[in-house]
Amino acid sequence: MKFKKLHQNINFNSTLVKAKVSNALGSTPNKVNDYMLIAENDIFGTIGGGTLEFQVINEAKKLLLTNKEKNKLKVPLGPGIGQCCGGFVEIELTKYSNFKNAIKNEKFDESKKLDLYIFGAGHIGQSLINKTEFLNFNTYLIDSREEFLSQNNFKHINYLLSKKPWEITRRLKGNSIYVIVTHSHDYDFKIINEILKDNNFGYIGLIGSVTKRNKFYKRLEKLGHKKEIINKIECPIGSTIGKSKDPEEISFSILSRIIEFKNLINEDSQFIKREINGS
């Protein structure tokens, strides 16, 4: 059995069952309209994991072996199934001939995707793009060196070649995530300087030491940038991993931090919506 990320471009032409949450009350690991797809040897997506999902997968596999097209599960999330959530869910199981038919009436919300601009296609940049395929970002890799950009050709990456990468920042989307990991301190500084000029960013992370950070901050302040804006630059970038110099570990720490940022943004926007709606 293989667990796979659920996305709209999957090419799967065998019979599968869509398990969709039609009702959710109390404390549950999912919400109404969450769904997953279960085939004989493949599972796409999740409805929260745990005992509930295990039970749903088993029921879906049973449905695959019968002539029935549908089934419905009503599951109290209590001691009866070895859980203590205390909620209640209803799951509708529906059989489909292929993946395309199963997702026909489902919406994949791309509006929450943030633009992630990675400046630098060296060891860390390459390691980062290797890990972003199933993350919720529109990912761009930017470098002045064509031979570094052409090391691979991932379909989920937008490759941008620029001899002066700091000059393209003014054409990039606002409120984006910027990760600066170039081969040149001079390039790093010029890119940061241009981003701060526009002052329309979501997150800026810069590779480097505390010494590099302090030097950059002083130079930026001399150029007239306000301290409260300069202090938004995170350097060293990433979650704390000690003194590791390993590109793979560094890239994991960077992704951990920007995922945290992305989800905090989404939580804040949901809170604002609730406040506006008076709920």
Summary of the structure (lengths in Angstrom):
residues: 279
radius of gyration: 23.1
end to end distance: 41.6
largest distance: 74.3
contacts: 799
relative contact order: 0.10
helix: 37%
strand: 24%
